[in-house]
Amino acid sequence: MARPRNPLLSRERIVSAALDLVDAEGLAALSTRRLAAGLGVSGPSLYNHFATKDALLDAVVDHVVGEVDLSMWQGPGVPEATGWSGALLAWARSYRAALVAHPNLVPVLAQGPGRRANALRLADAVFGGLVDAGWPKADATRIGALMRYFVFGSALGSFAAGFVDDRQLYSEGYPHLGEAHLLAERQRQVDEGAFEAGLSALVEGLTLQYARLGAPGRNG
């Protein structure tokens, strides 16, 4: 029997193609027609794997969440082995890296885990790791929310890219913005530096709160 001209469809292949399309052209470009054309199949064949476009988008979003490293929260002795604060730092950096790699999906990712398996595993790992390290459940919940706000906010837009390369614009009436025209070309350096500064400040503040809890037998 002759091989099919195009590889057989699978959920993984559809999700990968959909992610490539969203990364390249944005969420508005995602349609069964565009996706089927890119895969070289008929539109109805996609519905054998995903009943609706929303179900497909959920799978794409959850695939991205699956890129986030959770190893710092898992296994015996973790996060005690490195400290909850070290685990929080490493996880936040990995989370942001996944979002920055797929910025067009950030608004959907920010809606919460819903029924997405990888997103629920992430929430479970972080909450469980903080509770195991001695944080009360209410505090662990707030810390999880706080970190989501911060990580998503840092990935949602670029501070540096909001300034234009126009020295004259900032020299006329903005005495403290004499070098603002340089920010756009230093976008990655500025944005990553701001993220790291904020992340360090957050975790240092949480470390002070943790010390006041007096949680026995744990390190931060």
Summary of the structure (lengths in Angstrom):
residues: 220
radius of gyration: 21.7
end to end distance: 62.2
largest distance: 75.4
contacts: 603
relative contact order: 0.10
helix: 67%
strand: 0%
